[in-house]
Amino acid sequence: MKISVVVSSRTGNTAMLAEQVRHVAEERLGAGSCLYYGAPDTRVPDGDLIFVGFWTDKGTCDETMAAFLEKLSGKKIFLFGTAGFGGSEEYFERILHNVAGRIPEGNTVIGTYMCQGRMAQAVRARYEQMAKEDPGDARIQAMLANFDQALEHPDETDLCRLTEAVENVLKEA
Ligand SMILES: Cc1cc2nc3c(=O)[nH]c(=O)nc-3n(C[C@H](O)[C@H](O)[C@H](O)COP(=O)(O)O)c2cc1C
């Protein structure tokens, strides 16, 4: 089986997952089984199975990735992504649903995975300013706590869970 890994990553979080996907796939399928590794291109890569990695941009994938997804036809797709907000599978499911909504009929999503990914320090500075202006706002405190939690991710546990998910689809694909 031949696979491709297509990834959109601005600050490296999703790229970290993508590297792990390629590593796990090549361990199981052999060197040379990954036909394409890189950013979404105008050309759709060959291969039976495409691993698509995205960073969350306003609740879905970024437009470059969405434009890539819209060109796919007859592919098996494993979707994986990172998001700044974590702590809820339901939140991740919503994002995955939005991303999957950009995939035309005739393709099959055969697996998904999401975890939290650290955000830029400027985001914390913005939250800190908001907290200064409104010290009693519990929502802002929760945003600060979430930011600090995100700093640890993707971590070893995230990569182990991803490995498990990838191995499962490779067994069945
Ligand atoms: C412009 C912009 C929009 C973002 N929108 C969201 C969002 O809607 N939800 C979320 O959970 N994280 C959001 N994030 C956080 C990123 O998705 C998160 O930090 C991700 O791990 C970045 O991945 P990367 O390092 O692969 O680029 C946003 C980040 C940026 C820069």
The ligand as a Gaussian input file, in Angstrom:
#p B3LYP/6-31G(d) Opt

LIG

0 1
 C       -5.292000      32.682000      12.962000
 C       -5.435000      31.552000      13.948000
 C       -6.704000      31.034000      14.192000
 C       -6.863000      29.995000      15.119000
 N       -8.131000      29.516000      15.348000
 C       -8.298000      28.537000      16.280000
 C       -9.614000      28.051000      16.558000
 O      -10.612000      28.468000      15.996000
 N       -9.719000      27.074000      17.503000
 C       -8.639000      26.567000      18.161000
 O       -8.818000      25.682000      19.012000
 N       -7.382000      26.989000      17.894000
 C       -7.189000      27.966000      16.982000
 N       -5.912000      28.405000      16.698000
 C       -4.764000      27.741000      17.350000
 C       -4.030000      26.768000      16.419000
 O       -4.926000      25.960000      15.689000
 C       -3.118000      25.805000      17.232000
 O       -2.183000      26.538000      17.975000
 C       -2.449000      24.783000      16.326000
 O       -1.861000      23.779000      17.114000
 C       -1.362000      25.393000      15.427000
 O       -0.806000      24.355000      14.659000
 P        0.553000      24.468000      13.843000
 O        1.675000      24.639000      14.850000
 O        0.643000      23.183000      13.117000
 O        0.438000      25.664000      12.947000
 C       -5.742000      29.451000      15.805000
 C       -4.451000      29.979000      15.535000
 C       -4.305000      31.011000      14.634000
 C       -2.918000      31.554000      14.378000

